[in-house]
Amino acid sequence: MDDWIGGWCRARGVQRVREDGAWLVDVGAESRTRERILVDPSPSALQQGAERTAGPAEWLTIVGVGDDARLAPAAGLELVAGDESLMAALLGPGRTVEGAVLEAADEVATVRLLVEGVVAARGSAAVNGTVAVLDRIETDARFRRRGLGRQVVDSLTAWARVEGARSGLLVASTDGRSLYLALGWEVVAPVRIWRGAAL
């Protein structure tokens, strides 16, 4: 888990600290300012995490098993995503895709695929030792069902292999999971995301 959290933070250019068994990340995104991440939390750790998640700009992410379906709503939290997955794979060689624009620095890369001058798909990755963490693989709704998400993953994989990565980690949405399964990724753990209730 430390590999995923470290790579995810590096890909987004944010910092993390440990706080009472949780990872606390200052995300600074439009959707949230702070995210607390717990892995297979005990009921007491989950209760403590839920109580410290205040307002809709703070999120609580549970990776693995936990009694959050009962404890989080009791603490006033609202479900953001209940069916995401932490996934892993041994990385193949990947391939550089024609039309892909790759920008890389400090073991972080971003890929944009242009179609008729429009950014149709994008994604990023960070390498930490032999592990690459892929993040924010997105395809514009106007360009879906054309295999562009796969091309972004291929381009990032090719870059990560050159940087020394041999395995990959990512968190997939419900929709994205089928793409990654088709590419040989495996589900490692369930992921649920909660946010604090409106104040």
Backbone bond lengths (Angstrom), bond angles and torsions (degrees), N, CA, C in turn:
res aa  C-N    CA-C-N  psi(-1)  N-CA   C-N-CA  omega(-1)  CA-C   N-CA-C  phi
1 M - - - 1.455 - - 1.517 111.86 -
2 D 1.318 117.09 -35.24 1.463 119.19 179.36 1.527 110.83 -60.57
3 D 1.352 116.83 -34.72 1.463 120.10 178.21 1.526 110.67 -62.70
4 W 1.341 116.90 -45.30 1.462 119.48 -179.32 1.526 110.71 -65.64
5 I 1.320 117.46 -48.32 1.466 119.86 -177.28 1.527 110.54 -63.09
6 G 1.333 116.71 -43.62 1.457 119.68 179.05 1.517 112.32 -62.23
7 G 1.331 116.82 -44.69 1.461 120.55 179.29 1.509 112.70 -68.12
8 W 1.326 116.77 -39.60 1.470 121.48 178.60 1.522 110.26 -61.97
9 C 1.324 116.63 -44.59 1.471 120.19 178.54 1.524 110.89 -65.40
10 R 1.323 116.93 -40.52 1.466 120.00 179.01 1.530 110.24 -64.15
11 A 1.337 117.29 -42.58 1.467 120.80 -179.58 1.524 111.50 -61.31
12 R 1.322 116.56 -32.79 1.468 120.63 -178.03 1.522 113.25 -96.59
13 G 1.330 116.73 -4.84 1.456 119.68 179.05 1.510 113.52 68.13
14 V 1.347 116.21 36.57 1.463 120.79 -179.08 1.524 109.92 -121.81
15 Q 1.326 115.79 164.42 1.463 122.46 -177.87 1.523 110.53 -103.88
16 R 1.333 115.24 155.18 1.462 120.97 176.81 1.515 109.08 -132.72
17 V 1.329 115.94 151.65 1.462 122.03 174.40 1.520 107.81 -138.45
18 R 1.324 116.11 154.88 1.465 120.98 174.99 1.508 108.49 -87.98
19 E 1.327 115.47 136.78 1.456 120.65 177.90 1.523 108.54 -144.16
20 D 1.310 116.55 108.54 1.466 122.01 177.80 1.529 112.78 49.61
21 G 1.326 116.50 48.39 1.458 120.53 175.70 1.515 114.96 84.44
22 A 1.317 118.08 -3.30 1.467 121.84 178.93 1.520 109.55 -111.29
23 W 1.322 115.51 157.32 1.458 120.75 168.07 1.513 107.19 -92.43
24 L 1.319 117.38 127.98 1.459 122.64 178.32 1.526 107.21 -111.66
25 V 1.342 115.84 120.93 1.462 121.56 -174.55 1.522 109.34 -120.16
26 D 1.321 116.52 125.40 1.468 121.17 172.74 1.518 107.37 -83.94
27 V 1.333 115.94 95.75 1.462 121.66 -172.13 1.526 111.57 -77.50
28 G 1.331 116.84 -43.51 1.459 120.05 179.36 1.516 113.96 63.95
29 A 1.328 117.61 33.24 1.466 121.77 -179.88 1.524 110.26 -99.71
30 E 1.328 116.02 167.88 1.465 119.65 176.84 1.523 110.84 -61.21
31 S 1.318 116.36 -38.11 1.460 120.71 -176.21 1.524 113.04 -75.20
32 R 1.347 116.57 -28.19 1.462 119.46 -177.74 1.521 109.55 -162.82
33 T 1.325 114.44 154.64 1.463 119.93 177.72 1.520 111.36 -98.28
34 R 1.329 115.90 -32.47 1.465 120.36 -175.03 1.519 109.63 -141.62
35 E 1.346 114.48 145.44 1.460 119.63 178.21 1.521 108.92 -134.96
36 R 1.311 114.93 130.63 1.466 121.94 177.07 1.527 106.67 -105.84
37 I 1.334 116.94 127.10 1.461 121.45 -175.51 1.521 109.30 -116.47
38 L 1.325 115.32 124.91 1.465 122.46 178.45 1.523 109.12 -118.64
39 V 1.318 116.59 139.36 1.458 122.30 179.37 1.522 108.83 -114.31
40 D 1.342 115.82 122.41 1.471 121.61 -179.30 1.529 111.26 43.04
41 P 1.331 118.19 55.51 1.466 119.97 -172.59 1.523 113.46 -72.04
42 S 1.316 115.11 146.39 1.463 120.98 170.84 1.525 107.49 -71.18
43 P 1.340 117.85 162.51 1.468 119.04 177.28 1.525 112.95 -56.18
44 S 1.338 117.76 -38.85 1.469 119.12 -178.96 1.526 111.25 -69.75
45 A 1.346 117.93 -39.80 1.468 120.55 177.93 1.522 110.57 -65.81
46 L 1.324 116.22 -38.23 1.458 120.46 178.58 1.520 111.16 -66.80
47 Q 1.330 116.06 -42.85 1.464 120.14 178.06 1.526 110.62 -60.74
48 Q 1.322 115.90 -44.23 1.464 120.46 179.53 1.527 110.82 -63.87
49 G 1.336 116.97 -43.10 1.459 120.58 178.53 1.513 112.29 -63.09
50 A 1.333 116.39 -41.11 1.467 120.53 179.44 1.524 111.12 -64.98
51 E 1.314 116.26 -41.14 1.466 119.88 -179.18 1.523 111.99 -67.13
52 R 1.337 117.01 -26.70 1.471 120.70 -178.86 1.531 112.82 -90.13
53 T 1.319 117.59 -0.81 1.463 121.84 179.60 1.520 108.03 -96.49
54 A 1.329 116.09 100.09 1.469 121.30 -171.60 1.522 111.05 -113.73
55 G 1.312 116.52 123.63 1.458 121.54 175.42 1.516 112.78 81.76
56 P 1.328 117.25 158.47 1.466 121.58 -174.77 1.523 114.63 -67.59
57 A 1.325 118.39 -13.94 1.470 120.71 178.91 1.523 112.06 -85.22
58 E 1.335 117.59 -2.44 1.466 121.61 176.23 1.522 108.78 -113.24
59 W 1.323 115.27 131.46 1.458 121.20 -178.20 1.520 110.61 -116.18
60 L 1.327 114.75 152.10 1.461 123.32 174.84 1.523 107.20 -122.64
61 T 1.325 116.42 117.43 1.461 121.60 -179.08 1.521 109.10 -108.54
62 I 1.326 115.04 127.85 1.464 121.92 179.82 1.522 108.09 -110.37
63 V 1.332 116.37 120.76 1.457 122.19 176.76 1.521 107.28 -109.13
64 G 1.339 116.23 125.45 1.455 119.77 179.85 1.512 111.79 93.95
65 V 1.325 115.03 -151.72 1.459 119.92 -175.88 1.523 110.08 -87.58
66 G 1.313 114.98 152.56 1.459 120.98 179.32 1.515 109.00 174.61
67 D 1.303 116.13 156.62 1.463 121.34 -177.97 1.528 110.76 -92.69
68 D 1.340 116.70 36.90 1.458 119.67 -175.83 1.523 113.23 -69.26
69 A 1.341 118.54 -25.65 1.465 119.93 179.08 1.523 110.97 -60.29
70 R 1.332 116.68 -27.91 1.467 120.55 178.46 1.521 111.63 -97.28
71 L 1.335 116.91 -44.97 1.462 120.15 -171.83 1.521 114.01 -78.16
72 A 1.340 118.21 -36.78 1.466 119.95 -176.44 1.531 112.42 -64.91
73 P 1.343 119.51 -48.66 1.467 118.16 177.55 1.525 112.49 -62.29
74 A 1.328 116.77 -34.29 1.468 119.90 178.75 1.522 111.15 -64.14
75 A 1.348 116.69 -26.79 1.467 120.90 178.07 1.527 111.53 -90.53
76 G 1.339 116.82 5.26 1.457 120.81 177.24 1.514 115.07 88.60
77 L 1.343 117.59 12.48 1.462 119.82 -179.64 1.529 110.91 -84.34
78 E 1.332 114.85 153.45 1.462 122.11 178.84 1.524 109.15 -113.81
79 L 1.330 116.42 140.08 1.461 121.19 -178.95 1.530 110.69 -74.86
80 V 1.332 116.42 127.97 1.470 122.53 175.57 1.526 109.44 -95.75
81 A 1.326 116.60 -47.99 1.466 122.21 -179.76 1.522 108.07 -148.33
82 G 1.327 116.22 124.41 1.456 119.24 -174.96 1.509 115.26 -110.18
83 D 1.327 117.65 1.38 1.460 118.83 -173.86 1.527 112.22 -141.33
84 E 1.333 117.01 43.06 1.456 119.84 175.61 1.525 108.82 -92.32
85 S 1.317 116.37 168.91 1.466 120.35 -174.89 1.518 111.42 -139.44
86 L 1.334 115.83 135.75 1.460 120.76 166.23 1.521 105.73 -81.67
87 M 1.343 116.55 127.14 1.456 121.11 -176.25 1.525 110.02 -126.14
88 A 1.333 115.20 154.86 1.467 121.16 -178.76 1.520 109.56 -139.42
89 A 1.331 115.27 155.63 1.465 120.66 176.92 1.516 109.80 -158.53
90 L 1.322 115.35 151.19 1.459 120.40 163.77 1.521 105.81 -78.36
91 L 1.310 117.17 131.79 1.457 120.25 -174.54 1.521 111.68 -81.60
92 G 1.326 115.32 129.47 1.453 120.75 170.45 1.520 108.67 -76.95
93 P 1.325 117.08 -171.51 1.464 119.02 -178.01 1.521 113.88 -70.30
94 G 1.344 116.95 -22.76 1.456 119.06 -174.68 1.514 109.71 66.40
95 R 1.317 116.43 -175.76 1.459 120.01 176.45 1.514 108.60 -158.86
96 T 1.299 115.12 145.86 1.455 120.17 176.36 1.517 107.95 -79.73
97 V 1.308 116.57 124.44 1.459 122.20 -173.52 1.523 110.10 -94.03
98 E 1.317 115.93 135.39 1.462 120.40 177.35 1.525 109.44 -61.73
99 G 1.308 116.17 134.25 1.462 120.62 -179.59 1.510 113.54 89.54
100 A 1.330 117.15 -4.51 1.468 120.18 178.46 1.526 109.36 -82.58
101 V 1.318 115.63 133.44 1.463 121.55 176.20 1.520 106.94 -105.03
102 L 1.324 117.01 113.15 1.460 121.77 -177.85 1.521 109.48 -110.33
103 E 1.328 115.01 129.21 1.460 121.50 173.98 1.517 107.16 -121.82
104 A 1.333 116.95 128.70 1.463 120.49 -176.62 1.515 111.12 -138.37
105 A 1.325 114.93 142.29 1.467 122.34 174.91 1.517 108.16 -162.96
106 D 1.329 116.37 141.55 1.467 121.88 174.88 1.521 112.80 52.41
107 E 1.332 117.02 45.55 1.468 123.97 176.18 1.523 113.40 63.33
108 V 1.335 116.94 25.28 1.467 122.62 174.03 1.522 107.50 -129.46
109 A 1.339 115.90 134.29 1.464 120.25 179.25 1.515 110.46 -129.79
110 T 1.314 114.85 148.54 1.457 122.48 173.00 1.519 107.62 -125.51
111 V 1.330 115.82 136.06 1.457 121.64 177.57 1.520 108.62 -118.97
112 R 1.322 115.64 134.13 1.463 121.74 172.95 1.526 107.84 -123.97
113 L 1.332 116.31 133.42 1.460 121.17 174.70 1.518 108.06 -105.21
114 L 1.313 115.37 124.61 1.458 120.42 -178.28 1.522 109.84 -101.93
115 V 1.323 115.61 133.72 1.460 122.06 173.31 1.519 106.67 -125.92
116 E 1.307 115.97 116.39 1.469 121.67 -178.20 1.528 111.20 53.49
117 G 1.331 115.59 40.73 1.458 120.96 176.91 1.511 115.62 79.67
118 V 1.332 117.54 1.52 1.465 122.68 -178.93 1.524 109.05 -108.05
119 V 1.346 117.26 139.82 1.466 120.21 175.02 1.526 107.44 -71.84
120 A 1.326 115.91 105.41 1.458 121.40 -176.08 1.520 112.42 -90.43
121 A 1.328 117.12 -28.70 1.466 121.55 179.56 1.517 108.26 -154.36
122 R 1.323 115.06 154.82 1.468 120.07 -178.07 1.518 109.38 -155.12
123 G 1.317 114.66 166.94 1.454 120.93 175.35 1.512 109.64 -176.56
124 S 1.324 115.62 168.42 1.460 119.99 178.64 1.523 109.45 -139.49
125 A 1.321 114.75 165.49 1.464 121.08 178.43 1.516 108.67 -152.83
126 A 1.317 114.65 152.39 1.460 121.50 174.32 1.518 107.88 -131.12
127 V 1.317 116.16 141.80 1.462 121.46 179.46 1.516 109.06 -108.92
128 N 1.330 114.71 131.68 1.456 121.85 176.30 1.525 106.40 -129.68
129 G 1.316 117.19 99.48 1.462 120.40 -176.17 1.511 110.23 67.78
130 T 1.328 116.69 -118.13 1.464 120.75 -179.43 1.524 112.51 -103.05
131 V 1.329 116.92 12.20 1.467 121.35 -178.27 1.524 109.97 -116.37
132 A 1.326 115.70 131.42 1.464 121.54 173.68 1.521 108.48 -108.48
133 V 1.320 116.57 134.80 1.462 121.62 175.38 1.520 107.62 -110.33
134 L 1.329 115.83 118.17 1.457 121.57 177.58 1.521 108.72 -90.47
135 D 1.332 116.28 144.78 1.461 120.07 -173.12 1.526 110.53 -148.60
136 R 1.297 115.59 147.10 1.468 124.24 174.16 1.533 112.90 49.60
137 I 1.322 115.52 51.61 1.462 120.07 173.56 1.528 105.98 -79.47
138 E 1.317 116.74 112.45 1.465 120.84 -173.28 1.520 110.26 -134.37
139 T 1.336 115.10 142.90 1.461 121.40 173.45 1.513 108.42 -121.78
140 D 1.317 116.67 130.24 1.459 121.85 176.36 1.530 108.52 -57.33
141 A 1.335 116.33 138.08 1.467 121.11 -176.36 1.527 112.58 -55.04
142 R 1.315 117.84 -30.82 1.469 121.24 -179.00 1.523 112.92 -70.91
143 F 1.340 116.63 -14.32 1.467 119.68 -173.60 1.529 112.86 -121.45
144 R 1.312 117.26 16.82 1.467 119.78 -178.66 1.523 111.17 -73.00
145 R 1.332 114.79 162.92 1.465 123.98 179.48 1.525 112.70 66.41
146 R 1.337 115.69 29.41 1.460 120.06 176.75 1.530 111.52 -119.97
147 G 1.322 117.48 5.06 1.459 120.57 180.00 1.515 114.38 79.45
148 L 1.338 116.91 15.77 1.462 119.31 -177.12 1.528 112.23 -71.87
149 G 1.336 117.31 -35.28 1.463 120.12 177.07 1.520 110.81 -60.11
150 R 1.310 116.16 -42.72 1.471 121.64 177.30 1.528 110.41 -61.02
151 Q 1.329 116.91 -39.89 1.460 120.59 -179.94 1.529 111.78 -66.87
152 V 1.325 116.51 -37.41 1.467 119.64 176.19 1.525 109.70 -62.91
153 V 1.337 116.48 -46.17 1.466 120.74 178.89 1.529 110.21 -60.96
154 D 1.329 117.49 -43.57 1.471 120.76 178.61 1.526 111.38 -59.41
155 S 1.325 116.75 -44.61 1.469 120.64 -178.36 1.520 111.25 -65.83
156 L 1.335 116.77 -43.57 1.464 120.17 179.02 1.524 111.09 -66.53
157 T 1.335 116.47 -37.51 1.463 120.48 178.43 1.525 110.98 -63.87
158 A 1.326 117.08 -44.23 1.468 120.25 178.92 1.525 110.34 -59.88
159 W 1.328 117.11 -43.64 1.467 120.65 178.35 1.527 110.78 -63.65
160 A 1.350 116.58 -45.86 1.467 120.68 -177.20 1.525 111.61 -62.78
161 R 1.328 117.35 -37.53 1.466 120.39 178.31 1.529 110.74 -63.14
162 V 1.313 116.88 -41.66 1.467 120.35 177.81 1.526 110.35 -62.35
163 E 1.338 116.34 -33.40 1.466 121.49 -179.81 1.529 112.89 -80.08
164 G 1.341 117.51 -2.80 1.460 120.69 176.07 1.512 115.88 105.57
165 A 1.332 118.05 0.78 1.470 120.26 179.88 1.520 110.30 -75.36
166 R 1.315 115.94 142.09 1.458 121.43 177.07 1.527 111.92 -121.73
167 S 1.318 117.21 -18.51 1.464 120.78 177.31 1.520 108.76 -133.17
168 G 1.335 114.99 162.08 1.455 119.80 -177.79 1.510 112.20 -132.89
169 L 1.318 115.36 153.49 1.459 123.35 175.78 1.522 108.19 -134.93
170 L 1.326 116.17 149.81 1.461 121.31 174.14 1.519 109.07 -163.54
171 V 1.321 115.80 162.30 1.462 121.36 170.42 1.515 106.80 -108.37
172 A 1.328 115.74 123.63 1.460 121.76 -176.44 1.515 111.06 -106.35
173 S 1.321 115.20 141.29 1.459 121.02 171.41 1.526 108.30 -73.23
174 T 1.317 116.52 172.13 1.458 120.68 176.92 1.522 110.10 -57.93
175 D 1.329 116.94 -44.80 1.467 120.95 -179.18 1.527 111.86 -67.65
176 G 1.323 117.37 -39.53 1.455 120.91 -176.65 1.517 114.22 -74.38
177 R 1.332 116.33 -23.56 1.470 119.78 -175.27 1.530 112.11 -57.09
178 S 1.336 117.67 -39.94 1.467 119.78 -178.16 1.526 111.40 -63.67
179 L 1.341 117.38 -36.61 1.468 120.41 176.26 1.522 110.24 -60.95
180 Y 1.321 116.56 -49.14 1.463 119.88 -175.81 1.525 111.76 -68.19
181 L 1.330 117.39 -36.61 1.466 119.55 175.76 1.528 110.08 -60.94
182 A 1.327 116.62 -41.16 1.469 120.75 179.13 1.526 111.62 -65.54
183 L 1.333 116.49 -25.50 1.467 121.03 179.50 1.530 112.68 -90.56
184 G 1.348 116.77 3.37 1.460 120.14 176.60 1.519 115.72 96.74
185 W 1.327 117.52 5.97 1.461 120.20 176.52 1.523 109.19 -77.06
186 E 1.330 116.32 155.07 1.465 122.01 179.85 1.518 110.06 -123.66
187 V 1.325 115.38 146.65 1.462 120.60 176.70 1.520 108.78 -75.09
188 V 1.334 115.68 127.95 1.460 122.03 179.67 1.522 110.67 -100.49
189 A 1.331 116.45 -39.99 1.466 120.32 -176.68 1.522 109.64 -160.19
190 P 1.338 116.17 150.11 1.465 118.99 173.44 1.524 110.44 -74.70
191 V 1.326 115.73 154.44 1.466 122.06 178.94 1.523 108.24 -133.20
192 R 1.335 115.63 129.97 1.466 121.25 174.07 1.512 108.72 -124.94
193 I 1.328 115.79 143.01 1.462 121.03 -177.58 1.521 109.28 -124.43
194 W 1.330 114.85 129.63 1.464 122.72 179.51 1.523 108.86 -121.16
195 R 1.314 116.37 158.51 1.462 120.56 173.47 1.512 109.26 -133.99
196 G 1.333 114.47 156.76 1.451 119.36 177.18 1.519 110.50 -66.35
197 A 1.298 115.98 151.47 1.462 120.74 179.45 1.522 110.10 -72.05
198 A 1.324 115.71 156.12 1.466 120.76 177.13 1.517 109.42 -58.74
199 L 1.318 115.84 137.82 1.468 120.66 -177.89 1.513 110.95 -80.84
